[in-house]
């Protein structure tokens, strides 16, 4: 579970994140968000579908923490998108949510 929650997202999304940071710095915010959204949608549908079908649903503290931090980061990003204040720095600051999750996960295990 630790590998799935901590390492897999970094390994699979790092190229998209780096492209997004570059594109946001160039003023191509919509392109950056479309790239990340598309990559996350593909990553989320197939593995999640398999997981939903073939694993038991056991919501322990680590999974609840993952959901809470995800909702907080999505809210943060939506707020910046709606106020048209997305910058490379603010997009990079969203990585702080991942750090909070990593520390919280380490404390719960």
PDB file as gemmi writes it, atoms N, CA and C in Angstrom:
CRYST1    1.000    1.000    1.000  90.00  90.00  90.00 P 1                      
ATOM      1  N   UNK A   1       0.827  -1.181   0.000  1.00  0.00           N  
ATOM      2  CA  UNK A   1       0.000   0.000   0.000  1.00  0.00           C  
ATOM      3  C   UNK A   1       0.878   1.254   0.000  1.00  0.00           C  
ATOM      4  N   UNK A   2       1.976   1.219   0.751  1.00  0.00           N  
ATOM      5  CA  UNK A   2       2.859   2.389   0.802  1.00  0.00           C  
ATOM      6  C   UNK A   2       3.430   2.691  -0.576  1.00  0.00           C  
ATOM      7  N   UNK A   3       3.878   1.676  -1.279  1.00  0.00           N  
ATOM      8  CA  UNK A   3       4.421   1.880  -2.626  1.00  0.00           C  
ATOM      9  C   UNK A   3       3.347   2.426  -3.554  1.00  0.00           C  
ATOM     10  N   UNK A   4       2.151   1.861  -3.456  1.00  0.00           N  
ATOM     11  CA  UNK A   4       1.067   2.313  -4.328  1.00  0.00           C  
ATOM     12  C   UNK A   4       0.672   3.749  -4.050  1.00  0.00           C  
ATOM     13  N   UNK A   5       0.685   4.149  -2.786  1.00  0.00           N  
ATOM     14  CA  UNK A   5       0.237   5.499  -2.435  1.00  0.00           C  
ATOM     15  C   UNK A   5       1.340   6.557  -2.539  1.00  0.00           C  
ATOM     16  N   UNK A   6       2.597   6.168  -2.389  1.00  0.00           N  
ATOM     17  CA  UNK A   6       3.674   7.163  -2.399  1.00  0.00           C  
ATOM     18  C   UNK A   6       4.516   7.149  -3.671  1.00  0.00           C  
ATOM     19  N   UNK A   7       4.958   5.986  -4.104  1.00  0.00           N  
ATOM     20  CA  UNK A   7       5.906   5.945  -5.209  1.00  0.00           C  
ATOM     21  C   UNK A   7       5.261   5.909  -6.589  1.00  0.00           C  
ATOM     22  N   UNK A   8       4.190   5.191  -6.741  1.00  0.00           N  
ATOM     23  CA  UNK A   8       3.550   5.080  -8.058  1.00  0.00           C  
ATOM     24  C   UNK A   8       3.100   6.427  -8.623  1.00  0.00           C  
ATOM     25  N   UNK A   9       2.450   7.291  -7.822  1.00  0.00           N  
ATOM     26  CA  UNK A   9       2.057   8.586  -8.394  1.00  0.00           C  
ATOM     27  C   UNK A   9       3.239   9.429  -8.860  1.00  0.00           C  
ATOM     28  N   UNK A  10       4.339   9.369  -8.126  1.00  0.00           N  
ATOM     29  CA  UNK A  10       5.514  10.146  -8.536  1.00  0.00           C  
ATOM     30  C   UNK A  10       6.065   9.606  -9.849  1.00  0.00           C  
ATOM     31  N   UNK A  11       6.230   8.300  -9.927  1.00  0.00           N  
ATOM     32  CA  UNK A  11       6.824   7.697 -11.117  1.00  0.00           C  
ATOM     33  C   UNK A  11       5.965   7.894 -12.357  1.00  0.00           C  
ATOM     34  N   UNK A  12       4.663   7.824 -12.200  1.00  0.00           N  
ATOM     35  CA  UNK A  12       3.805   7.896 -13.378  1.00  0.00           C  
ATOM     36  C   UNK A  12       3.455   9.322 -13.795  1.00  0.00           C  
ATOM     37  N   UNK A  13       3.452  10.246 -12.875  1.00  0.00           N  
ATOM     38  CA  UNK A  13       3.025  11.611 -13.191  1.00  0.00           C  
ATOM     39  C   UNK A  13       4.160  12.618 -13.299  1.00  0.00           C  
ATOM     40  N   UNK A  14       5.395  12.235 -12.994  1.00  0.00           N  
ATOM     41  CA  UNK A  14       6.497  13.192 -13.016  1.00  0.00           C  
ATOM     42  C   UNK A  14       6.708  13.845 -14.386  1.00  0.00           C  
ATOM     43  N   UNK A  15       6.679  13.100 -15.489  1.00  0.00           N  
ATOM     44  CA  UNK A  15       6.844  13.778 -16.786  1.00  0.00           C  
ATOM     45  C   UNK A  15       5.747  14.805 -17.065  1.00  0.00           C  
ATOM     46  N   UNK A  16       4.513  14.476 -16.718  1.00  0.00           N  
ATOM     47  CA  UNK A  16       3.429  15.428 -16.941  1.00  0.00           C  
ATOM     48  C   UNK A  16       3.579  16.663 -16.055  1.00  0.00           C  
ATOM     49  N   UNK A  17       4.024  16.461 -14.841  1.00  0.00           N  
ATOM     50  CA  UNK A  17       4.207  17.589 -13.922  1.00  0.00           C  
ATOM     51  C   UNK A  17       5.295  18.520 -14.438  1.00  0.00           C  
ATOM     52  N   UNK A  18       6.392  17.951 -14.899  1.00  0.00           N  
ATOM     53  CA  UNK A  18       7.475  18.792 -15.410  1.00  0.00           C  
ATOM     54  C   UNK A  18       7.027  19.562 -16.655  1.00  0.00           C  
ATOM     55  N   UNK A  19       6.296  18.903 -17.551  1.00  0.00           N  
ATOM     56  CA  UNK A  19       5.759  19.611 -18.719  1.00  0.00           C  
ATOM     57  C   UNK A  19       4.814  20.721 -18.284  1.00  0.00           C  
ATOM     58  N   UNK A  20       3.972  20.427 -17.290  1.00  0.00           N  
ATOM     59  CA  UNK A  20       3.015  21.427 -16.828  1.00  0.00           C  
ATOM     60  C   UNK A  20       3.724  22.647 -16.256  1.00  0.00           C  
ATOM     61  N   UNK A  21       4.762  22.432 -15.489  1.00  0.00           N  
ATOM     62  CA  UNK A  21       5.504  23.566 -14.915  1.00  0.00           C  
ATOM     63  C   UNK A  21       6.120  24.408 -16.027  1.00  0.00           C  
ATOM     64  N   UNK A  22       6.687  23.761 -17.016  1.00  0.00           N  
ATOM     65  CA  UNK A  22       7.283  24.493 -18.138  1.00  0.00           C  
ATOM     66  C   UNK A  22       6.213  25.277 -18.890  1.00  0.00           C  
ATOM     67  N   UNK A  23       5.077  24.629 -19.169  1.00  0.00           N  
ATOM     68  CA  UNK A  23       4.014  25.293 -19.934  1.00  0.00           C  
ATOM     69  C   UNK A  23       3.370  26.429 -19.151  1.00  0.00           C  
ATOM     70  N   UNK A  24       3.210  26.285 -17.854  1.00  0.00           N  
ATOM     71  CA  UNK A  24       2.644  27.375 -17.063  1.00  0.00           C  
ATOM     72  C   UNK A  24       3.594  28.567 -17.076  1.00  0.00           C  
ATOM     73  N   UNK A  25       4.881  28.317 -17.001  1.00  0.00           N  
ATOM     74  CA  UNK A  25       5.853  29.417 -17.070  1.00  0.00           C  
ATOM     75  C   UNK A  25       5.815  30.121 -18.415  1.00  0.00           C  
ATOM     76  N   UNK A  26       5.428  29.384 -19.469  1.00  0.00           N  
ATOM     77  CA  UNK A  26       5.315  29.971 -20.802  1.00  0.00           C  
ATOM     78  C   UNK A  26       3.943  30.592 -21.050  1.00  0.00           C  
ATOM     79  N   UNK A  27       3.055  30.523 -20.053  1.00  0.00           N  
ATOM     80  CA  UNK A  27       1.728  31.093 -20.196  1.00  0.00           C  
ATOM     81  C   UNK A  27       0.724  30.158 -20.851  1.00  0.00           C  
ATOM     82  N   UNK A  28       1.049  28.893 -20.991  1.00  0.00           N  
ATOM     83  CA  UNK A  28       0.165  27.920 -21.621  1.00  0.00           C  
ATOM     84  C   UNK A  28      -0.552  27.094 -20.552  1.00  0.00           C  
ATOM     85  N   UNK A  29      -1.297  27.764 -19.689  1.00  0.00           N  
ATOM     86  CA  UNK A  29      -1.942  27.119 -18.547  1.00  0.00           C  
ATOM     87  C   UNK A  29      -2.944  26.065 -18.971  1.00  0.00           C  
ATOM     88  N   UNK A  30      -3.744  26.352 -19.985  1.00  0.00           N  
ATOM     89  CA  UNK A  30      -4.753  25.389 -20.418  1.00  0.00           C  
ATOM     90  C   UNK A  30      -4.121  24.119 -20.963  1.00  0.00           C  
ATOM     91  N   UNK A  31      -3.026  24.251 -21.684  1.00  0.00           N  
ATOM     92  CA  UNK A  31      -2.323  23.084 -22.206  1.00  0.00           C  
ATOM     93  C   UNK A  31      -1.763  22.242 -21.063  1.00  0.00           C  
ATOM     94  N   UNK A  32      -1.208  22.900 -20.055  1.00  0.00           N  
ATOM     95  CA  UNK A  32      -0.652  22.186 -18.907  1.00  0.00           C  
ATOM     96  C   UNK A  32      -1.731  21.419 -18.158  1.00  0.00           C  
ATOM     97  N   UNK A  33      -2.855  22.054 -17.928  1.00  0.00           N  
ATOM     98  CA  UNK A  33      -3.931  21.396 -17.192  1.00  0.00           C  
ATOM     99  C   UNK A  33      -4.576  20.273 -18.001  1.00  0.00           C  
ATOM    100  N   UNK A  34      -4.679  20.463 -19.308  1.00  0.00           N  
ATOM    101  CA  UNK A  34      -5.228  19.397 -20.153  1.00  0.00           C  
ATOM    102  C   UNK A  34      -4.310  18.185 -20.153  1.00  0.00           C  
ATOM    103  N   UNK A  35      -3.018  18.398 -20.190  1.00  0.00           N  
ATOM    104  CA  UNK A  35      -2.064  17.298 -20.179  1.00  0.00           C  
ATOM    105  C   UNK A  35      -2.149  16.514 -18.865  1.00  0.00           C  
ATOM    106  N   UNK A  36      -2.164  17.203 -17.743  1.00  0.00           N  
ATOM    107  CA  UNK A  36      -2.241  16.535 -16.450  1.00  0.00           C  
ATOM    108  C   UNK A  36      -3.589  15.850 -16.281  1.00  0.00           C  
ATOM    109  N   UNK A  37      -4.649  16.516 -16.676  1.00  0.00           N  
ATOM    110  CA  UNK A  37      -5.987  15.920 -16.545  1.00  0.00           C  
ATOM    111  C   UNK A  37      -6.119  14.648 -17.380  1.00  0.00           C  
ATOM    112  N   UNK A  38      -5.638  14.686 -18.595  1.00  0.00           N  
ATOM    113  CA  UNK A  38      -5.713  13.509 -19.453  1.00  0.00           C  
ATOM    114  C   UNK A  38      -4.896  12.355 -18.908  1.00  0.00           C  
ATOM    115  N   UNK A  39      -3.698  12.640 -18.442  1.00  0.00           N  
ATOM    116  CA  UNK A  39      -2.846  11.588 -17.901  1.00  0.00           C  
ATOM    117  C   UNK A  39      -3.453  10.995 -16.631  1.00  0.00           C  
ATOM    118  N   UNK A  40      -3.991  11.848 -15.785  1.00  0.00           N  
ATOM    119  CA  UNK A  40      -4.580  11.362 -14.543  1.00  0.00           C  
ATOM    120  C   UNK A  40      -5.856  10.578 -14.814  1.00  0.00           C  
ATOM    121  N   UNK A  41      -6.611  10.978 -15.808  1.00  0.00           N  
ATOM    122  CA  UNK A  41      -7.848  10.268 -16.121  1.00  0.00           C  
ATOM    123  C   UNK A  41      -7.539   8.848 -16.587  1.00  0.00           C  
ATOM    124  N   UNK A  42      -6.551   8.711 -17.453  1.00  0.00           N  
ATOM    125  CA  UNK A  42      -6.178   7.377 -17.930  1.00  0.00           C  
ATOM    126  C   UNK A  42      -5.623   6.544 -16.788  1.00  0.00           C  
ATOM    127  N   UNK A  43      -4.773   7.153 -15.969  1.00  0.00           N  
ATOM    128  CA  UNK A  43      -4.182   6.425 -14.851  1.00  0.00           C  
ATOM    129  C   UNK A  43      -5.242   6.039 -13.817  1.00  0.00           C  
ATOM    130  N   UNK A  44      -6.211   6.867 -13.632  1.00  0.00           N  
ATOM    131  CA  UNK A  44      -7.202   6.615 -12.587  1.00  0.00           C  
ATOM    132  C   UNK A  44      -8.266   5.614 -13.005  1.00  0.00           C  
ATOM    133  N   UNK A  45      -8.598   5.529 -14.277  1.00  0.00           N  
ATOM    134  CA  UNK A  45      -9.716   4.676 -14.663  1.00  0.00           C  
ATOM    135  C   UNK A  45      -9.377   3.194 -14.705  1.00  0.00           C  
ATOM    136  N   UNK A  46      -8.312   2.821 -15.367  1.00  0.00           N  
ATOM    137  CA  UNK A  46      -8.000   1.394 -15.522  1.00  0.00           C  
ATOM    138  C   UNK A  46      -7.572   0.760 -14.197  1.00  0.00           C  
ATOM    139  N   UNK A  47      -6.535   1.283 -13.510  1.00  0.00           N  
ATOM    140  CA  UNK A  47      -6.153   0.648 -12.244  1.00  0.00           C  
ATOM    141  C   UNK A  47      -7.259   0.711 -11.190  1.00  0.00           C  
ATOM    142  N   UNK A  48      -7.980   1.809 -11.159  1.00  0.00           N  
ATOM    143  CA  UNK A  48      -9.065   1.926 -10.178  1.00  0.00           C  
ATOM    144  C   UNK A  48     -10.172   0.938 -10.465  1.00  0.00           C  
ATOM    145  N   UNK A  49     -10.500   0.772 -11.728  1.00  0.00           N  
ATOM    146  CA  UNK A  49     -11.531  -0.199 -12.092  1.00  0.00           C  
ATOM    147  C   UNK A  49     -11.144  -1.613 -11.689  1.00  0.00           C  
ATOM    148  N   UNK A  50      -9.903  -1.963 -11.941  1.00  0.00           N  
ATOM    149  CA  UNK A  50      -9.424  -3.289 -11.540  1.00  0.00           C  
ATOM    150  C   UNK A  50      -9.448  -3.418 -10.022  1.00  0.00           C  
ATOM    151  N   UNK A  51      -9.004  -2.366  -9.350  1.00  0.00           N  
ATOM    152  CA  UNK A  51      -8.999  -2.396  -7.886  1.00  0.00           C  
ATOM    153  C   UNK A  51     -10.393  -2.504  -7.298  1.00  0.00           C  
ATOM    154  N   UNK A  52     -11.329  -1.804  -7.878  1.00  0.00           N  
ATOM    155  CA  UNK A  52     -12.708  -1.844  -7.374  1.00  0.00           C  
ATOM    156  C   UNK A  52     -13.321  -3.225  -7.586  1.00  0.00           C  
ATOM    157  N   UNK A  53     -13.033  -3.834  -8.709  1.00  0.00           N  
ATOM    158  CA  UNK A  53     -13.621  -5.136  -9.009  1.00  0.00           C  
ATOM    159  C   UNK A  53     -13.012  -6.291  -8.216  1.00  0.00           C  
ATOM    160  N   UNK A  54     -11.712  -6.246  -8.003  1.00  0.00           N  
ATOM    161  CA  UNK A  54     -11.036  -7.427  -7.484  1.00  0.00           C  
ATOM    162  C   UNK A  54     -10.419  -7.295  -6.092  1.00  0.00           C  
ATOM    163  N   UNK A  55     -10.692  -6.231  -5.389  1.00  0.00           N  
ATOM    164  CA  UNK A  55     -10.159  -6.098  -4.028  1.00  0.00           C  
ATOM    165  C   UNK A  55     -11.277  -5.738  -3.062  1.00  0.00           C  
ATOM    166  N   UNK A  56     -11.109  -6.107  -1.802  1.00  0.00           N  
ATOM    167  CA  UNK A  56     -12.118  -5.717  -0.813  1.00  0.00           C  
ATOM    168  C   UNK A  56     -12.003  -4.230  -0.485  1.00  0.00           C  
ATOM    169  N   UNK A  57     -13.094  -3.635  -0.112  1.00  0.00           N  
ATOM    170  CA  UNK A  57     -13.126  -2.225   0.256  1.00  0.00           C  
ATOM    171  C   UNK A  57     -12.886  -2.101   1.750  1.00  0.00           C  
ATOM    172  N   UNK A  58     -11.675  -1.783   2.115  1.00  0.00           N  
ATOM    173  CA  UNK A  58     -11.312  -1.600   3.513  1.00  0.00           C  
ATOM    174  C   UNK A  58     -10.754  -0.189   3.688  1.00  0.00           C  
ATOM    175  N   UNK A  59     -11.558   0.676   4.236  1.00  0.00           N  
ATOM    176  CA  UNK A  59     -11.128   2.055   4.413  1.00  0.00           C  
ATOM    177  C   UNK A  59     -10.426   2.197   5.752  1.00  0.00           C  
ATOM    178  N   UNK A  60      -9.095   2.142   5.723  1.00  0.00           N  
ATOM    179  CA  UNK A  60      -8.342   2.364   6.948  1.00  0.00           C  
ATOM    180  C   UNK A  60      -7.900   3.821   6.989  1.00  0.00           C  
ATOM    181  N   UNK A  61      -7.157   4.174   7.999  1.00  0.00           N  
ATOM    182  CA  UNK A  61      -6.793   5.582   8.190  1.00  0.00           C  
ATOM    183  C   UNK A  61      -5.932   6.116   7.050  1.00  0.00           C  
ATOM    184  N   UNK A  62      -5.074   5.284   6.455  1.00  0.00           N  
ATOM    185  CA  UNK A  62      -4.224   5.750   5.360  1.00  0.00           C  
ATOM    186  C   UNK A  62      -5.053   6.128   4.136  1.00  0.00           C  
ATOM    187  N   UNK A  63      -6.073   5.351   3.831  1.00  0.00           N  
ATOM    188  CA  UNK A  63      -6.900   5.658   2.659  1.00  0.00           C  
ATOM    189  C   UNK A  63      -7.798   6.867   2.899  1.00  0.00           C  
ATOM    190  N   UNK A  64      -8.271   7.027   4.114  1.00  0.00           N  
ATOM    191  CA  UNK A  64      -9.065   8.216   4.441  1.00  0.00           C  
ATOM    192  C   UNK A  64      -8.179   9.457   4.354  1.00  0.00           C  
ATOM    193  N   UNK A  65      -6.944   9.353   4.837  1.00  0.00           N  
ATOM    194  CA  UNK A  65      -5.992  10.464   4.739  1.00  0.00           C  
ATOM    195  C   UNK A  65      -5.729  10.805   3.270  1.00  0.00           C  
ATOM    196  N   UNK A  66      -5.554   9.774   2.438  1.00  0.00           N  
ATOM    197  CA  UNK A  66      -5.320  10.009   1.004  1.00  0.00           C  
ATOM    198  C   UNK A  66      -6.487  10.776   0.385  1.00  0.00           C  
ATOM    199  N   UNK A  67      -7.697  10.377   0.710  1.00  0.00           N  
ATOM    200  CA  UNK A  67      -8.872  11.074   0.173  1.00  0.00           C  
ATOM    201  C   UNK A  67      -8.977  12.504   0.658  1.00  0.00           C  
ATOM    202  N   UNK A  68      -8.701  12.730   1.940  1.00  0.00           N  
ATOM    203  CA  UNK A  68      -8.800  14.084   2.506  1.00  0.00           C  
ATOM    204  C   UNK A  68      -7.756  15.019   1.892  1.00  0.00           C  
ATOM    205  N   UNK A  69      -6.535  14.543   1.762  1.00  0.00           N  
ATOM    206  CA  UNK A  69      -5.480  15.381   1.177  1.00  0.00           C  
ATOM    207  C   UNK A  69      -5.765  15.638  -0.304  1.00  0.00           C  
ATOM    208  N   UNK A  70      -6.283  14.649  -1.003  1.00  0.00           N  
ATOM    209  CA  UNK A  70      -6.643  14.843  -2.410  1.00  0.00           C  
ATOM    210  C   UNK A  70      -7.708  15.921  -2.554  1.00  0.00           C  
ATOM    211  N   UNK A  71      -8.737  15.860  -1.722  1.00  0.00           N  
ATOM    212  CA  UNK A  71      -9.795  16.878  -1.784  1.00  0.00           C  
ATOM    213  C   UNK A  71      -9.253  18.267  -1.462  1.00  0.00           C  
ATOM    214  N   UNK A  72      -8.347  18.356  -0.495  1.00  0.00           N  
ATOM    215  CA  UNK A  72      -7.754  19.652  -0.150  1.00  0.00           C  
ATOM    216  C   UNK A  72      -6.929  20.199  -1.313  1.00  0.00           C  
ATOM    217  N   UNK A  73      -6.148  19.345  -1.966  1.00  0.00           N  
ATOM    218  CA  UNK A  73      -5.329  19.821  -3.083  1.00  0.00           C  
ATOM    219  C   UNK A  73      -6.187  20.210  -4.285  1.00  0.00           C  
ATOM    220  N   UNK A  74      -7.247  19.458  -4.545  1.00  0.00           N  
ATOM    221  CA  UNK A  74      -8.148  19.807  -5.644  1.00  0.00           C  
ATOM    222  C   UNK A  74      -8.826  21.147  -5.368  1.00  0.00           C  
ATOM    223  N   UNK A  75      -9.247  21.365  -4.134  1.00  0.00           N  
ATOM    224  CA  UNK A  75      -9.866  22.646  -3.765  1.00  0.00           C  
ATOM    225  C   UNK A  75      -8.895  23.800  -3.956  1.00  0.00           C  
ATOM    226  N   UNK A  76      -7.654  23.612  -3.535  1.00  0.00           N  
ATOM    227  CA  UNK A  76      -6.612  24.626  -3.696  1.00  0.00           C  
ATOM    228  C   UNK A  76      -6.419  24.974  -5.172  1.00  0.00           C  
ATOM    229  N   UNK A  77      -6.295  23.948  -5.999  1.00  0.00           N  
ATOM    230  CA  UNK A  77      -6.068  24.189  -7.423  1.00  0.00           C  
ATOM    231  C   UNK A  77      -7.287  24.804  -8.103  1.00  0.00           C  
ATOM    232  N   UNK A  78      -8.485  24.340  -7.758  1.00  0.00           N  
ATOM    233  CA  UNK A  78      -9.693  24.933  -8.352  1.00  0.00           C  
ATOM    234  C   UNK A  78      -9.840  26.400  -7.982  1.00  0.00           C  
ATOM    235  N   UNK A  79      -9.510  26.735  -6.754  1.00  0.00           N  
ATOM    236  CA  UNK A  79      -9.604  28.131  -6.332  1.00  0.00           C  
ATOM    237  C   UNK A  79      -8.671  28.996  -7.166  1.00  0.00           C  
ATOM    238  N   UNK A  80      -7.445  28.541  -7.384  1.00  0.00           N  
ATOM    239  CA  UNK A  80      -6.503  29.321  -8.194  1.00  0.00           C  
ATOM    240  C   UNK A  80      -6.934  29.369  -9.657  1.00  0.00           C  
ATOM    241  N   UNK A  81      -7.517  28.289 -10.144  1.00  0.00           N  
ATOM    242  CA  UNK A  81      -7.988  28.299 -11.530  1.00  0.00           C  
ATOM    243  C   UNK A  81      -9.150  29.265 -11.720  1.00  0.00           C  
ATOM    244  N   UNK A  82     -10.064  29.253 -10.803  1.00  0.00           N  
ATOM    245  CA  UNK A  82     -11.246  30.125 -10.935  1.00  0.00           C  
ATOM    246  C   UNK A  82     -10.925  31.600 -10.778  1.00  0.00           C  
ATOM    247  N   UNK A  83      -9.870  31.891 -10.014  1.00  0.00           N  
ATOM    248  CA  UNK A  83      -9.468  33.285  -9.838  1.00  0.00           C  
ATOM    249  C   UNK A  83      -8.381  33.702 -10.828  1.00  0.00           C  
ATOM    250  N   UNK A  84      -8.063  32.786 -11.772  1.00  0.00           N  
ATOM    251  CA  UNK A  84      -7.054  33.043 -12.815  1.00  0.00           C  
ATOM    252  C   UNK A  84      -5.718  33.456 -12.208  1.00  0.00           C  
ATOM    253  N   UNK A  85      -5.301  32.731 -11.183  1.00  0.00           N  
ATOM    254  CA  UNK A  85      -4.037  33.048 -10.517  1.00  0.00           C  
ATOM    255  C   UNK A  85      -3.084  31.860 -10.520  1.00  0.00           C  
ATOM    256  N   UNK A  86      -3.151  31.003 -11.528  1.00  0.00           N  
ATOM    257  CA  UNK A  86      -2.241  29.861 -11.617  1.00  0.00           C  
ATOM    258  C   UNK A  86      -0.890  30.343 -12.119  1.00  0.00           C  
ATOM    259  N   UNK A  87       0.137  30.059 -11.362  1.00  0.00           N  
ATOM    260  CA  UNK A  87       1.509  30.348 -11.767  1.00  0.00           C  
ATOM    261  C   UNK A  87       2.335  29.092 -11.529  1.00  0.00           C  
ATOM    262  N   UNK A  88       3.555  29.101 -12.038  1.00  0.00           N  
ATOM    263  CA  UNK A  88       4.429  27.947 -11.832  1.00  0.00           C  
ATOM    264  C   UNK A  88       4.701  27.754 -10.347  1.00  0.00           C  
ATOM    265  N   UNK A  89       4.859  28.839  -9.607  1.00  0.00           N  
ATOM    266  CA  UNK A  89       5.108  28.738  -8.172  1.00  0.00           C  
ATOM    267  C   UNK A  89       3.924  28.154  -7.416  1.00  0.00           C  
ATOM    268  N   UNK A  90       2.733  28.588  -7.745  1.00  0.00           N  
ATOM    269  CA  UNK A  90       1.537  28.064  -7.069  1.00  0.00           C  
ATOM    270  C   UNK A  90       1.275  26.607  -7.458  1.00  0.00           C  
ATOM    271  N   UNK A  91       1.561  26.257  -8.699  1.00  0.00           N  
ATOM    272  CA  UNK A  91       1.415  24.876  -9.125  1.00  0.00           C  
ATOM    273  C   UNK A  91       2.441  23.993  -8.412  1.00  0.00           C  
ATOM    274  N   UNK A  92       3.653  24.503  -8.262  1.00  0.00           N  
ATOM    275  CA  UNK A  92       4.683  23.762  -7.528  1.00  0.00           C  
ATOM    276  C   UNK A  92       4.348  23.674  -6.048  1.00  0.00           C  
ATOM    277  N   UNK A  93       3.714  24.701  -5.505  1.00  0.00           N  
ATOM    278  CA  UNK A  93       3.337  24.688  -4.089  1.00  0.00           C  
ATOM    279  C   UNK A  93       2.302  23.616  -3.792  1.00  0.00           C  
ATOM    280  N   UNK A  94       1.563  23.206  -4.801  1.00  0.00           N  
ATOM    281  CA  UNK A  94       0.591  22.135  -4.615  1.00  0.00           C  
ATOM    282  C   UNK A  94       1.274  20.829  -4.243  1.00  0.00           C  
ATOM    283  N   UNK A  95       2.560  20.710  -4.524  1.00  0.00           N  
ATOM    284  CA  UNK A  95       3.311  19.528  -4.108  1.00  0.00           C  
ATOM    285  C   UNK A  95       3.390  19.435  -2.596  1.00  0.00           C  
ATOM    286  N   UNK A  96       3.146  20.543  -1.910  1.00  0.00           N  
ATOM    287  CA  UNK A  96       3.124  20.524  -0.450  1.00  0.00           C  
ATOM    288  C   UNK A  96       2.046  19.594   0.091  1.00  0.00           C  
ATOM    289  N   UNK A  97       0.967  19.459  -0.650  1.00  0.00           N  
ATOM    290  CA  UNK A  97      -0.082  18.531  -0.225  1.00  0.00           C  
ATOM    291  C   UNK A  97       0.438  17.092  -0.225  1.00  0.00           C  
ATOM    292  N   UNK A  98       1.273  16.797  -1.207  1.00  0.00           N  
ATOM    293  CA  UNK A  98       1.863  15.454  -1.263  1.00  0.00           C  
ATOM    294  C   UNK A  98       2.800  15.235  -0.073  1.00  0.00           C  
ATOM    295  N   UNK A  99       3.549  16.271   0.285  1.00  0.00           N  
ATOM    296  CA  UNK A  99       4.436  16.169   1.441  1.00  0.00           C  
ATOM    297  C   UNK A  99       3.635  15.948   2.727  1.00  0.00           C  
ATOM    298  N   UNK A 100       2.522  16.668   2.862  1.00  0.00           N  
ATOM    299  CA  UNK A 100       1.652  16.482   4.024  1.00  0.00           C  
ATOM    300  C   UNK A 100       1.125  15.055   4.067  1.00  0.00           C  
ATOM    301  N   UNK A 101       0.749  14.542   2.896  1.00  0.00           N  
ATOM    302  CA  UNK A 101       0.256  13.169   2.840  1.00  0.00           C  
ATOM    303  C   UNK A 101       1.347  12.173   3.214  1.00  0.00           C  
ATOM    304  N   UNK A 102       2.560  12.371   2.711  1.00  0.00           N  
ATOM    305  CA  UNK A 102       3.666  11.453   3.001  1.00  0.00           C  
ATOM    306  C   UNK A 102       3.967  11.408   4.498  1.00  0.00           C  
ATOM    307  N   UNK A 103       3.988  12.587   5.134  1.00  0.00           N  
ATOM    308  CA  UNK A 103       4.241  12.640   6.573  1.00  0.00           C  
ATOM    309  C   UNK A 103       3.079  11.989   7.331  1.00  0.00           C  
ATOM    310  N   UNK A 104       1.857  12.303   6.938  1.00  0.00           N  
ATOM    311  CA  UNK A 104       0.697  11.691   7.584  1.00  0.00           C  
ATOM    312  C   UNK A 104       0.665  10.186   7.429  1.00  0.00           C  
ATOM    313  N   UNK A 105       1.057   9.699   6.267  1.00  0.00           N  
ATOM    314  CA  UNK A 105       1.097   8.266   6.024  1.00  0.00           C  
ATOM    315  C   UNK A 105       2.153   7.598   6.900  1.00  0.00           C  
ATOM    316  N   UNK A 106       3.298   8.241   7.004  1.00  0.00           N  
ATOM    317  CA  UNK A 106       4.356   7.696   7.853  1.00  0.00           C  
ATOM    318  C   UNK A 106       3.909   7.626   9.321  1.00  0.00           C  
ATOM    319  N   UNK A 107       3.130   8.606   9.749  1.00  0.00           N  
ATOM    320  CA  UNK A 107       2.650   8.622  11.133  1.00  0.00           C  
ATOM    321  C   UNK A 107       1.547   7.593  11.391  1.00  0.00           C  
ATOM    322  N   UNK A 108       0.761   7.280  10.362  1.00  0.00           N  
ATOM    323  CA  UNK A 108      -0.329   6.323  10.558  1.00  0.00           C  
ATOM    324  C   UNK A 108       0.142   4.881  10.480  1.00  0.00           C  
ATOM    325  N   UNK A 109       1.269   4.652   9.826  1.00  0.00           N  
ATOM    326  CA  UNK A 109       1.760   3.279   9.702  1.00  0.00           C  
ATOM    327  C   UNK A 109       2.661   3.006  10.843  1.00  0.00           C  
TER     328      UNK A 109                                                      
END                                                                             
